Amino acid sequence: MKIALSQLNYHIGNFESNTNKILDCIRKAKSEQTDIVVFSELAISGYPPRDFLEFDHFVSKCEDSINKIAKECDDIAVIIGSPSFNKEPKGKRLYNSAFFICNGEISKITHKTLLPNYDVFDEYRYFEPNRKFEIIKYKEKRIALTICEDLWNISENPLYVVNPMDELVKQNPDFIINIAASPFHYKQAKSRKDILTLNAKHYNLPLFYVNHVGGQTELLFDGGSMVIDDNGKIFDELNYFEEDFKIYDLNNTNSVCRIKNIELGIKTIDKSKIINTKSEIQLIHNALLMGIKDYFRKLGFKKAILGLSGGIDSAITCVLAVQALGKENLKGILLPSRFSSEHSIKDAEDLANNLGISYEIIKIEDAFNTFENTLRTQFVGLPSDLTEENIQARIRSLILMALSNKFGYILLNTSNKSEAAVGYGTLYGDMCGGISVLGDVYKTQVYELANFINLEEEIIPINSIIKPPSAELRLDQKDTDSLPEYDILDKILYQYIEMLKGPDEIIAMNFDETLVRKVIKMVNSSEWKRYQTPPILRISPKAFGMGRRMPIAAKYLS
């Protein structure tokens, strides 16, 4: 049996584009006499469709696409994910379904059993879980069809009370197909491989796995679809961070599974793009690049603008934007104040020249003087403090947003996760923007990204990397005036945010008690700020945004 895996970058709610992509792959598979072509979970709608699913019209559009696709399936079978209506009187109104289509019609609909409702997932909000288990019979093969999470209940500490494959294996399937929407974070690829290989080995069945690829606002999908043999060994992987399509030949002879790769005369896997689970920084770089590119493409934007301070955060954001959008589509704005150092201006100019982007220098001194004069009566007799620092940051954002409005740029936010965590940023100032590129990247990881980018040549000026970080909003200001050293801060933040450790547990790791309690208080008391920031590209197991839901008006540890 020849099975094609089609790993595509879908656009949520863009039914015409999604359907046309799917039809193109079906025709390609048919031209190679393929028996089954497999697409990912909720491929028709894109993932995650969220509250679009509450509209009958949206789900009906999905049905229209399925029916259009069925007409193409005269001599090939298709497995594809889409929401479907629950026709039973009880339960949620929808299922998360996998459609098996052949002979020009829908032959069978398999529903997802295990509906994740943690971190970035919220599927039980919309879908009714499956409670019936049936294999699919096609061309003398017996297929155990599962959807993403259905294979993730095999660990030592199962999250659910039922395991779909334990039920399906009773019906003696020949192989497993799993269609998925598994979002990226820098540890997910290894976890995913471990789970999938464990399934194949445990059930002694070959496994064909298809994942999404592409950016969906803050969620990034890395692809990495794969074929695993019945011994739990990965036979082949599709490309990461890009669309891919491959066909495999599955034969069962004397109870031995044999899988053969079918070469199509199309491009083969670029081994440099196969995931290297040891290089987290390379994964983060590639994910952010894809996230920027897809955010702009799917929203119909082309041009970006950002403030260039000469610091490392704006430098990394600028490099990634150039790689994603092209140097002709990026504008850098230098916004020096009376506190900006000459080397910061030069560092920003050197970066812009290294990248070949256009830039302008717009001094904020006159605007700052105007604000000081405007508020002179109200502020009389009061010393300069954080208020004046924030005014400068907000003047900069005002200028950047004015240019954005006038010329159609999207403003890139350059704040990192360390700053966002402890509230070290100005709301409506440096925290504004259309998309946050580094908001899930700790400062220490930012330095690693800089070294990765500069691996072959100095793109980011070395001075931007080695100089002490500073907001330059007051004389001789350094980040360490307000924060501990980032290598200490980030370790505490990681334990609290990603590892969900409480203060006593972190203190027991030999961190200073006063510092730990101060940092956690800063994190919790800054929640109100993070509610008003732009979408953050998610690259970690626990990002700010949809995957970390904390109350604002709360007392806990604040």
Backbone hydrogen bonds, N-H to C=O, Kabsch-Sander energy under -0.5 kcal/mol:
donor,donor_aa,acceptor,acceptor_aa,energy
3,I,1,M,-0.6
3,I,248,Y,-3.2
4,A,36,I,-3.2
5,L,246,K,-3.0
6,S,4,A,-0.5
6,S,38,V,-2.5
7,Q,5,L,-0.6
7,Q,244,D,-2.6
8,L,6,S,-0.7
10,Y,8,L,-0.8
12,I,10,Y,-0.5
13,G,45,S,-2.3
14,N,11,H,-2.5
15,F,13,G,-1.4
18,N,14,N,-2.7
19,T,15,F,-2.6
20,N,16,E,-2.3
21,K,17,S,-2.3
22,I,18,N,-2.2
23,L,19,T,-2.7
24,D,20,N,-2.3
25,C,21,K,-1.9
26,I,22,I,-2.2
27,R,23,L,-2.4
28,K,24,D,-2.0
29,A,25,C,-2.6
30,K,26,I,-2.6
31,S,27,R,-1.9
32,E,28,K,-0.6
32,E,29,A,-0.9
33,Q,30,K,-2.0
34,T,29,A,-2.2
35,D,2,K,-1.8
36,I,2,K,-2.0
37,V,77,A,-2.2
38,V,4,A,-3.0
39,F,79,I,-3.0
41,E,180,A,-0.6
43,A,40,S,-1.3
44,I,81,G,-2.2
46,G,42,L,-2.3
52,F,49,P,-1.9
53,L,50,R,-2.1
54,E,51,D,-1.5
55,F,52,F,-1.9
56,D,54,E,-0.6
59,V,55,F,-1.7
60,S,56,D,-2.6
61,K,57,H,-2.0
62,C,58,F,-1.5
63,E,59,V,-2.0
64,D,60,S,-2.3
65,S,61,K,-1.9
66,I,62,C,-2.3
67,N,63,E,-2.4
68,K,64,D,-2.0
69,I,65,S,-2.5
70,A,66,I,-2.4
71,K,67,N,-1.1
72,E,69,I,-1.6
73,C,70,A,-1.5
74,D,72,E,-0.8
77,A,35,D,-2.7
78,V,101,I,-2.5
79,I,37,V,-2.2
80,I,99,F,-1.8
81,G,40,S,-1.7
82,S,97,S,-2.2
84,S,95,Y,-2.0
86,N,93,R,-2.8
87,K,85,F,-0.7
94,L,126,Y,-0.8
95,Y,84,S,-2.8
97,S,82,S,-1.8
97,S,95,Y,-0.8
98,A,110,T,-3.3
99,F,80,I,-3.4
100,F,108,K,-3.2
101,I,78,V,-2.9
101,I,99,F,-0.6
102,C,105,E,-2.3
104,G,73,C,-2.5
105,E,102,C,-1.7
107,S,100,F,-2.4
107,S,105,E,-0.7
108,K,100,F,-1.8
110,T,98,A,-2.8
112,K,96,N,-2.9
115,L,113,T,-0.7
121,F,118,Y,-2.8
123,E,116,P,-2.0
124,Y,116,P,-0.5
125,R,122,D,-0.9
126,Y,123,E,-1.6
127,F,123,E,-2.7
128,E,94,L,-2.9
130,N,112,K,-1.8
134,E,132,K,-0.6
136,I,143,I,-2.6
138,Y,136,I,-0.5
138,Y,141,K,-2.6
141,K,138,Y,-1.8
143,I,136,I,-3.4
143,I,141,K,-0.5
144,A,175,F,-2.5
145,L,143,I,-0.9
146,T,144,A,-0.5
146,T,177,I,-2.9
148,C,146,T,-0.5
148,C,179,I,-2.0
150,D,147,I,-2.5
151,L,148,C,-2.2
152,W,149,E,-2.2
165,M,150,D,-0.5
166,D,163,N,-0.9
167,E,163,N,-1.1
167,E,164,P,-0.6
168,L,164,P,-2.5
169,V,165,M,-2.7
170,K,167,E,-0.7
171,Q,168,L,-1.9
172,N,169,V,-1.6
174,D,142,R,-3.5
175,F,142,R,-1.3
176,I,206,P,-2.8
177,I,144,A,-2.4
178,N,208,F,-2.9
179,I,146,T,-1.9
180,A,210,V,-2.9
184,F,220,L,-4.4
186,Y,539,I,-2.5
188,Q,185,H,-1.8
189,A,185,H,-0.7
191,S,187,K,-1.7
192,R,188,Q,-3.2
193,K,189,A,-2.1
194,D,190,K,-2.6
195,I,191,S,-2.3
196,L,192,R,-2.5
197,T,193,K,-2.8
198,L,194,D,-1.8
199,N,195,I,-2.0
200,A,196,L,-2.2
201,K,197,T,-2.4
202,H,198,L,-2.8
203,Y,199,N,-2.5
204,N,200,A,-0.7
205,L,200,A,-1.7
207,L,228,I,-2.7
208,F,176,I,-2.6
209,Y,207,L,-0.5
209,Y,226,M,-2.8
210,V,178,N,-2.2
213,V,8,L,-1.3
214,G,221,F,-2.6
216,Q,219,L,-3.7
219,L,216,Q,-1.8
221,F,214,G,-2.5
222,D,182,S,-0.5
223,G,212,H,-1.5
224,G,239,N,-1.6
226,M,209,Y,-1.3
227,V,236,D,-2.4
228,I,207,L,-2.6
229,D,233,K,-2.8
232,G,229,D,-2.0
235,F,227,V,-2.6
235,F,233,K,-0.5
236,D,227,V,-1.6
238,L,225,S,-3.3
240,Y,273,K,-0.5
241,F,222,D,-2.0
244,D,7,Q,-2.1
246,K,5,L,-1.8
247,I,262,I,-0.7
248,Y,3,I,-2.8
249,D,260,K,-3.3
250,L,1,M,-3.4
250,L,248,Y,-0.6
251,N,249,D,-0.5
251,N,258,R,-2.8
253,T,251,N,-0.6
253,T,256,V,-2.3
256,V,253,T,-1.9
257,C,255,S,-0.5
258,R,251,N,-2.7
260,K,249,D,-2.5
262,I,247,I,-2.6
263,E,261,N,-0.7
271,K,269,I,-0.9
273,K,270,D,-2.5
274,I,270,D,-0.6
274,I,271,K,-0.8
277,T,275,I,-0.7
279,S,276,N,-1.8
280,E,278,K,-0.9
283,L,279,S,-1.8
284,I,280,E,-2.7
285,H,281,I,-2.6
286,N,282,Q,-2.5
287,A,283,L,-2.6
288,L,284,I,-2.6
289,L,285,H,-2.2
290,M,286,N,-2.1
291,G,287,A,-2.5
292,I,288,L,-2.5
293,K,289,L,-2.1
294,D,290,M,-2.7
295,Y,291,G,-2.0
296,F,292,I,-2.1
297,R,293,K,-2.4
298,K,294,D,-2.7
299,L,295,Y,-1.0
300,G,296,F,-0.7
300,G,297,R,-0.7
301,F,296,F,-2.5
304,A,329,N,-2.9
305,I,410,I,-2.2
306,L,331,K,-1.8
308,L,333,I,-2.6
309,S,307,G,-0.7
315,A,311,G,-1.3
316,I,312,I,-2.6
317,T,313,D,-2.3
318,C,314,S,-2.1
319,V,315,A,-2.4
320,L,316,I,-2.6
321,A,317,T,-2.2
322,V,318,C,-2.3
323,Q,319,V,-2.4
324,A,320,L,-2.1
325,L,321,A,-3.2
326,G,321,A,-0.5
326,G,322,V,-2.0
329,N,326,G,-1.8
330,L,327,K,-1.2
331,K,304,A,-2.0
332,G,358,S,-2.3
333,I,306,L,-2.3
334,L,360,E,-3.2
340,S,337,S,-1.4
345,I,341,S,-1.5
346,K,342,E,-2.3
347,D,343,H,-2.7
348,A,344,S,-2.1
349,E,345,I,-2.4
350,D,346,K,-2.9
351,L,347,D,-2.1
352,A,348,A,-2.3
353,N,349,E,-2.5
354,N,350,D,-2.6
355,L,351,L,-2.1
356,G,352,A,-1.3
357,I,352,A,-1.8
358,S,330,L,-0.7
360,E,332,G,-1.9
362,I,334,L,-3.2
362,I,360,E,-0.6
363,K,361,I,-0.5
364,I,336,P,-2.2
368,F,364,I,-2.6
369,N,365,E,-2.7
370,T,366,D,-2.1
371,F,367,A,-2.1
372,E,368,F,-2.5
373,N,369,N,-2.7
374,T,370,T,-2.7
375,L,371,F,-2.1
376,R,373,N,-1.1
379,F,375,L,-2.5
380,V,376,R,-0.5
380,V,377,T,-0.7
382,L,379,F,-2.3
388,E,385,D,-0.6
389,E,385,D,-1.4
390,N,386,L,-2.7
391,I,387,T,-2.0
392,Q,388,E,-1.6
393,A,389,E,-1.8
394,R,390,N,-2.4
395,I,391,I,-2.3
396,R,392,Q,-2.1
397,S,393,A,-1.9
398,L,394,R,-2.2
399,I,395,I,-2.3
400,L,396,R,-2.5
401,M,397,S,-2.7
402,A,398,L,-1.9
403,L,399,I,-2.2
404,S,400,L,-2.1
405,N,401,M,-2.7
406,K,402,A,-2.5
407,F,403,L,-2.3
408,G,404,S,-1.5
409,Y,403,L,-0.5
409,Y,404,S,-0.7
410,I,303,K,-1.7
411,L,409,Y,-0.5
412,L,305,I,-2.5
413,N,411,L,-0.5
413,N,435,I,-2.5
417,K,438,L,-0.9
417,K,441,V,-2.2
418,S,441,V,-0.5
420,A,416,N,-2.4
421,A,417,K,-2.6
422,V,418,S,-1.6
423,G,419,E,-0.8
424,Y,419,E,-2.2
425,G,423,G,-2.0
427,L,425,G,-0.6
429,G,426,T,-2.3
431,M,426,T,-1.8
432,C,429,G,-1.6
434,G,411,L,-3.5
435,I,411,L,-0.9
436,S,535,P,-3.4
437,V,413,N,-1.6
437,V,435,I,-0.7
441,V,438,L,-2.3
442,Y,440,D,-0.5
446,V,442,Y,-1.9
447,Y,443,K,-1.8
448,E,444,T,-1.4
449,L,445,Q,-2.5
450,A,446,V,-2.2
451,N,447,Y,-2.1
452,F,448,E,-2.2
453,I,449,L,-2.8
454,N,450,A,-2.1
455,L,452,F,-1.3
459,I,457,E,-1.3
464,S,461,P,-1.3
465,I,461,P,-0.8
465,I,462,I,-0.7
466,I,462,I,-2.2
467,K,463,N,-1.9
477,Q,474,R,-1.6
479,D,469,P,-2.6
481,D,478,K,-1.9
482,S,479,D,-1.7
483,L,479,D,-2.0
488,I,485,E,-1.2
489,L,485,E,-2.8
490,D,486,Y,-2.9
491,K,487,D,-0.5
492,I,488,I,-1.8
493,L,489,L,-2.8
494,Y,490,D,-2.6
495,Q,491,K,-1.8
496,Y,492,I,-2.1
497,I,493,L,-3.4
498,E,493,L,-0.5
498,E,494,Y,-1.1
499,M,494,Y,-2.1
501,K,495,Q,-2.9
506,I,502,G,-2.1
507,I,503,P,-2.7
508,A,504,D,-1.9
509,M,506,I,-1.4
510,N,507,I,-1.6
511,F,506,I,-0.8
516,V,512,D,-2.6
517,R,513,E,-2.4
518,K,514,T,-2.0
519,V,515,L,-2.8
520,I,516,V,-2.5
521,K,517,R,-1.9
522,M,518,K,-2.1
523,V,519,V,-2.2
524,N,520,I,-2.5
525,S,521,K,-2.4
526,S,522,M,-0.6
526,S,523,V,-0.9
527,E,524,N,-1.1
529,K,526,S,-0.8
530,R,526,S,-1.6
531,Y,527,E,-1.4
532,Q,529,K,-1.8
533,T,530,R,-1.2
537,L,436,S,-2.2
538,R,218,E,-2.8
539,I,537,L,-0.5
545,G,548,R,-0.6
548,R,545,G,-1.6
550,M,548,R,-0.8
554,A,552,I,-2.1
558,S,555,K,-2.3
